[in-house]
Amino acid sequence: MRPVTRRLTEHHAARSAATRAQVLAAVTRMLDSGESFTQISVQRILEEADVSRATFYAHFRGKTDVLVRLSDELRESLLSLGRQWDPGAAGDGAERFTRFFTDIVTVHRAHQGVLVALREAAAYDAEVGDFYTSGLEGFDEIVRATLQAEQAAGSAPPDLDVAAASRIIVWGGTQAIAHHIATDPGDGDAAFAREMGRIWWYGAYRRPE
């Protein structure tokens, strides 16, 4: 590629990235201020982001696409936390789970507006619903794999139904976290993380026989 062409390409890519970031930041601000995603129109996004309609549609298929992109990096960060969990690591498993859920609650609080919008849109938009479900399924797979490994090693009880336990603690836990953040200003985060840690650890990973 010739130097001039390369510079033009790089300049265009930088401008496109800046425009996408501008739109994503605008929607994040609106959601964080309490606006409902359902009631946010594309026109409202154009005004908040200060971009034209043609520019918006050159980068996004619609407002649902904006929400999915906002949620994608967040989903990956949560899945990354899950992949780091090692039930067999040294130390008190319940305490380690407490720290894990402290991190999870912190991430959820920091992105509450986007997560509320994601759950809201998932109820009526198939694309968002599939995206939201795939994220939970990915976390479910991670937890199920760790439970299976612990059961095979003789650490988790042999009568544990791994699939059912994973489904309950992942899907039920997600709802519990969402409700906690919606109803608690933050004073109860430490107690919530502690109880979640013990319920997961003693309810599945190290259930008394």
N, C-alpha and C positions, 0 to 999 in steps of 0.2 A: 504494500500500500504506500502511495506517495505521501511525503510528510504533510503537505497541505491537506490532502484528503483525510489523513489520519487525524490531524488537528480538528478538522471540521466534524468528523465523526465523534471524537472525544467531547467536543463542545456540545454537540447535540445530545449525547448521552448524559452529560452533566446537567444540561437544562431539563431534560426529561426527568431525571432523578429528582431534581429540585422541585419540579412541578408536582410530582407524585407525593413528595414529602410535604409540600404545602397543603395539598388536599387532605392527606391523612391527618396532618396536625389540626386542620380546621374541623374535621369531623370529630376528632378526639376531644377538642375543646367543647364542642356542642354537647357531646355525650357526657363529659365530666361535669358540665354545668347542670345536668339533669334533664336535658331534652330527650324526648322519646325518639328512638331511631325510626319508628313507623311514621312519625309526624314530620321528620326532617325530609324536605323535598330536595331534589337535585338543584333547583333554583336557589334554595337556601344555602346549599353547599357552595355553589358558584359565588354567591355574595360573600360568604364567610372566608372563602379561600382566595377571593379576588382573581378568578380565572374565568375565561369564556366557556360557553357551552361546548364549542368545538374543541377547545383544549382539553376540557374534562373528558369528553368521549374519545379523544385520541389516546388517553391513558387508562381509562376505566370503562367497563361495559355498562356500568350503572352504579347506583349507590350500594347495592348488595356486594358488588365486587370490591368496593372500598372497605366494607366491613370485614370481608373475608381476608383481605390483605392486612388489615389492622390486626386481625386475630391470629394470623398464621405464625408470626414470629413469637407471639405470646404462647401459643399452643406448643411450639417447639421448645420454648424455655421450660414450660411445665413438664413436658415429656423428658427433657434432659435431667430435671431433678429426679424424676422417677427412675431413670436408668442408672443413676448414681447410687440408688439404695441397695445396700448389701446386708441382708439379714444376718449373715454369719460373721460380720465384722466384730472386732473386739469392743467390749463395753456393754452397758445396759441398753438392750434393744428398745425398751419403752422410752428411755430418755432420748435415744437417737431418733426415734420416730417423732417425739415431741419437737425436736429441732427441725426435722423435716417438715412437719405441719406448720411450724412457725414461719418457715420460708414460704410455704405454699400460701398461707393466709396473707403474708406480706405482698406477694405478687398479685393475688386477687384484689387486695385493697388498692394497690397502685393502678390497677387497670379495671376498676369496678365498672366504669361507664361502658367500656367496650364489652365486657363480659355480660352485663345486663342486656345490652343491645343484641349480643349474639344469641342469648337465650330467647329474647323477645322475637327476633326474626326467625329463629329456628322453628318456632311454632307454626309459621304460615308460609315460609319460603323453603322449598325443597332443597335448593342448592345450599343454603345456610344450614338447614337441618342435617344434610349429609355431612357437611364439614364439621359441625358440632359433634355429631355422633361418632365420626371417624376419630376425633381427638380422644373421646372417652374410650373408644374401643382400643386405641393404641395404648392408653394407660392401663386398661384392663388386661391386655396381653402381657405387659411388663409385670404387673402384680401376680398374674396367674403363673408366669414362668418362675418367679421367685418362690411362690408357694409350692410349686411342684418340686423345685430343687430342694427346698427345706424338708418336704415330706419324704423325698427319696433318700435324704441324708439321715432321716430318723429324728429330725429336730421338730418338725411340725407333726401333729397327731395323725395316725394312720386313718382315722375315721373322718378326717376333714374332707369335705366335698370342695375341691379346689375351685372348680368353675363357679359354683354357687357363692362361695365365700368371696372370691374376687369380684364378682358382679355386685354383691351387696355392699362391700366396703368401698368400691370405686364409684359406682353410680349413686349409691345412697350418700356416700361421703361428699360427693360433689354438690348434691342438693343441700346437705347440712352446712357446708361452707358458704354457699350462696345465701342461705337464710340467715346464718350468723352475721355475715357482713352487712346484710340489709337491715338487721335489727339491733346490732350492737355497734356503738360508736368507736370501739377499739379497746375499751377498758377490759373486756373479757377475752381478748385474743390469747393471752397466755394460758388461761384456764381451758379455753376451747382446744388449743393445740395439745395441751397435756392430756385431756380426755380422749381426743382422737388418737393420739399416740398409744395410749394404753388399750383402747378398744381394738385397734388394729393388731397390736402386738399380742395381747393376751387372749383376744377373741379368735385369732386365726394362727399366727405364727408360733405362738407358744401356749396354746390352749391347754389348761390343766386336764389331765386324763382322769 
